[in-house]
Amino acid sequence: MNSPRYHWKSAEGEQVLQLVYVRGTECRPFLFGERNARLPIEIRGFFLATVPVTQALWRQVMGPGGT
């Protein structure tokens, strides 16, 4: 799977936000919790940024009204 990238220019030069794909449980539930109360959970795959996402970076990517 291709890693999505978001590019923009700033006063410091060209910036890149790269995301990596994290596989979920892929229809194989994970047992979560204490021994006597384990619950099967499934986690969908998701993308994760390769750097911490600050509020300033979030605003840059999502725009001023981004939610």
C-alpha positions as CSV (number, residue, x, y, z in Angstrom):
1,M,0.0,0.0,0.0
2,N,1.3,3.5,-0.9
3,S,2.1,5.8,1.9
4,P,0.0,9.0,1.6
5,R,2.0,12.3,1.6
6,Y,1.0,15.9,2.0
7,H,3.3,18.5,0.6
8,W,3.3,22.3,1.2
9,K,5.8,25.2,1.1
10,S,6.6,27.3,4.1
11,A,9.2,30.0,5.0
12,E,11.6,27.1,5.9
13,G,11.2,25.4,2.5
14,E,9.1,22.4,1.3
15,Q,7.5,20.4,4.0
16,V,6.2,16.8,3.8
17,L,3.8,14.9,6.1
18,Q,4.1,11.2,5.5
19,L,1.7,8.6,6.8
20,V,2.2,4.9,7.2
21,Y,-0.4,2.2,7.1
22,V,-0.9,0.1,10.3
23,R,-2.7,-3.2,9.7
24,G,-5.7,-4.0,11.9
25,T,-6.6,-7.4,13.2
26,E,-7.8,-8.4,9.7
27,C,-10.9,-10.4,10.9
28,R,-8.9,-12.1,13.6
29,P,-10.2,-10.7,16.9
30,F,-7.7,-9.7,19.6
31,L,-8.6,-10.7,23.1
32,F,-8.4,-7.6,25.3
33,G,-8.8,-7.3,29.1
34,E,-8.1,-9.3,32.3
35,R,-8.1,-13.1,32.2
36,N,-11.6,-13.5,33.5
37,A,-13.1,-10.8,31.4
38,R,-11.5,-10.9,28.0
39,L,-13.4,-9.4,25.2
40,P,-12.7,-10.1,21.5
41,I,-12.1,-6.8,19.7
42,E,-11.4,-6.0,16.1
43,I,-9.4,-3.1,14.9
44,R,-9.6,-1.7,11.4
45,G,-6.4,-0.7,9.6
46,F,-5.5,3.0,9.9
47,F,-2.9,5.5,8.8
48,L,-0.4,7.0,11.3
49,A,1.8,10.1,10.9
50,T,5.6,9.5,11.0
51,V,6.0,12.6,13.2
52,P,4.1,14.1,16.1
53,V,1.1,16.1,14.8
54,T,1.0,19.5,16.5
55,Q,-1.9,21.9,16.4
56,A,0.0,24.0,13.8
57,L,0.5,21.0,11.6
58,W,-3.1,19.9,11.9
59,R,-4.2,23.4,10.9
60,Q,-1.9,23.4,7.9
61,V,-3.2,20.0,6.7
62,M,-6.9,20.4,7.6
63,G,-7.3,24.2,7.1
64,P,-8.3,26.7,9.8
65,G,-11.8,25.2,10.3
66,G,-10.7,21.6,10.0
67,T,-12.2,19.0,12.4
